[in-house]
Amino acid sequence: MHELAIIGAGNMAEAIARGILRAKLLSESEIIASDVSEARRNLFLNELGIRAVQENAVAVREARTILLSVKPQQMAAVLADVGRQANADALFVSIAAGVSSVSIERHLGQGRDWRVVRTMPNTPMLVGEGMVAISAGRHATADDLARARRLFEAAATVVELPEDKLDAVTALSGSGPAYFFFLVEQMIRAGVELGLTREQAHTLATRTALGAAKMLTTSTDSPEELRRKVTSPNGTTQAAIETMQARGVPEGLVAAVLRAAARSKELGA
């Protein structure tokens, strides 16, 4: 009997597993993983001490909780296989973007009230600073939600939301780290164009991002107010902000998040 079976041993699954082990929520022997990639199986075994197999069916047998961390496009095929092998009382926790709990229930197979909790984590779980939203499926209980919450709380802040909000969560916090990385990437590029070395620009941009993030999470001021306090009238920051506004950066950022949410819906369809 394994407490947790991880189906799909990718980067996000690794982040979740590391958080669980770091918090001593489960031991290595209580977890099993499956993945088609030998490299990922070796990483789980050699770096995390978690047994990893190629066949999903082997992983899910006798598992109490099954973490579904495969790509949305692969989910239907994986579920058909898993549903034939899983225990009737297993809890399924999905991190796949766009795939509804009803769709997961249907592809697992008819005749059972499958218990599903849908979630949307993000990769800062790798450093213990993740953000996760969780939503209960039709047959999931309060105990199921609590069990799913414990899997993520070791490395993330967890919020419970209705499932119809998860596309928005996917666009905002699920994909959000990439937006942040993209911004810092451009700041480094600009620093290099201004004559700094890449190493100098990287240090300046990343440490600035870290400090700004800490201010956002610890200050009682809103992001707008924090920005205002940095922006002296007719100063360098005002010149930069006005340039971004003139080039449509604010509208572009909002449009990007809205497009990510739409793509999440498309993946589910």
FENCOR-V610921 format. One record per run of one state. SS is the DSSP state (H for helix, E for strand, L for the rest). FROM is the first residue (numbers start at 1). LEN is the number of residues. Records with the same first field share a line. If there is no record, write none. Layout:
# FENCOR-V610921
SS->FROM-LEN, FROM-LEN
This chain:
# FENCOR-V610921
L->1-3, 8-3, 23-5, 35-3, 49-2, 54-2, 61-4, 69-3, 86-5, 95-6, 109-6, 121-2, 128-2, 137-5, 154-2, 161-2, 175-1, 194-4, 219-4, 231-5, 247-2, 269-1
E->4-4, 31-4, 51-3, 65-4, 91-4, 115-6, 130-7, 156-5
H->11-12, 28-3, 38-11, 56-5, 72-14, 101-8, 123-5, 142-12, 163-12, 176-18, 198-21, 223-8, 236-11, 249-20
